[in-house]
């Protein structure tokens, strides 16, 4: 009973300080990384385009008999490996961008729900569980640790 009361008090503290907590979580979650990731993804896309242009030029050189079949195959293999490497990086960055955007959308929705008093949906609960790394229970307090590094302390009320 004491645990559930403390948990409810922690949730009350979260809702009362929602703007501040959400801003901290947003900064820790994104921290500018979404913008950096988008910029880096653009650079990688540009590098892939450059490699594709080189492959096109190699193909023209081969058609005009300016390079040998062996040189053509070696260069194509080299470019293929480069493209695979860049595409893997691009996929990883896109996943990070998507996660950051999902978190931002959820945080905006959560902030709105707190302001309007709207009840959390099952999706909200799943997202909350996803964002909370652990809850540490002590004799006199509990801590809610978010994955982004934010920690909320709640003392038990006797």
N, C-alpha and C positions, 0 to 999 in steps of 0.2 A: 504494500500500500504506500509506504514512504517513497519507494522508487517511482511508482507511477505518478505520485504527487510532484516529485522533483522533476520528472520528465515533463509533466504538464507545465510546471513553472518555467522550465527551460524553453518550452515552446512559446509560452506567454512572453518571455523575455525576447525571444526571436521576433515575435510579431510586433512587440512594442518598439523594438529597435531595428525593425525590418530594413529601413532605408540604409542605415549605417552598415548592417551586417551584409546585406545584398551588395552594397557598393564594395565592401572588402572582398567578398567572394568573387565578384565580377573582376576586380583588379587582379586578384590572385589567379583566377582561372584564365583570363585573357592576358593581362599584363602587357598588352601591345603585341602579343605573339600572333594574334590572328592577322593583324596588319602585316607583320613581318613575314608570316607564312604565305600570305597572298602575294607579297612582293617577291619572295623567293620562288614561289610556284610560277610566277610570271617569267622570272629569269630562266628557270629550267625549261619552260615552254619555248622560250626564245632559243635556248641552246639546242633543243630538239629540232626546232625549225631550221636552224643553221646546219645541223647534221643532215637533215632531209634534203636541204639545198645542195650540200656536198655530194650526197648520193645521186641526186639528179644530174649534177655536173659529171660525176664519174660515169654514169650511164651514157651521157652524150659523148664523152671521150672514148668510151669503149665502142660505141657505134661508129665513130669516126676513125677507129683504129689508131688512136693516139696512145692508148695504154694496152698492155698485154692482158690476156685472160687471167693469168696468175695474179698480176698486180690488182686487177679489178676485184677478184674474189677476196684477196687479202684486205683491201680497203673496205669492201662491203662488210666483211666479218668484223673488222675493227669498229666500224660505224654502228653495226647492229648491237654489239656489246655496249657501246656508249649509250645508245638509245634505251636499251633494257635497263641500264643503271639509272638513267635519268627518269624513266617512267616509274620505276620502283620508288624513287625519292618523291616524285610527283604524287603518286598514290598515297604515300604515307602523309605527306603534307596536306593533301585534300581531306584525309580522314581527320587530321587535327583541326583543320578549319571547320569541318562539319560538326565535330564535337563542341568546339567553342561557340559556333552559331546556335546549336541546340541548347547549350547551357544558357546562353544569353536570352533566347526565346523563353526558356522555362523560368529563368530568374525574373524577367519582365512580367510573365504571367503570374508568378508567385507573389511578386510585389503588388500587382493589381488585385489578386485574391485577398491579400492581407488588408489592403485599403478598403475594399468593398465588402469584406466579410464573407466572400464566397467560399463554400466548402471545397477542400482539396479533392481532386478526382483520384482514381486509382493510378493514372499516369503520373500525377504530381507526387504521390507516395513513392512510386517506383523511382522517380528522379531524385527525390529526397534521399532514399536509401543509396542510390548511386553516388550522390555527392558526399554522404557521410561515410568516413572511413571507419571510425570506431566510436563507441561510447565507453568511457572509463568511469567506473563506479568506485567512489571512495566512501569512507565512513561518514564524512561530513559534507560531501559535495559530489557532483558528477560533472564530467567534461564531455562535450560533443566535439569530436575532431572531424573537420571537413577535409576532403582529399586535397583541397587547394592550400591547406595550411592554417586556415582560420580555426580557432578553438573558442568555444563558448563554455564558460564555467557557470554552474548553477549550484549554489549552496542549498542544502536541505533546510526546510523550515520546520522547526519543532513545534 
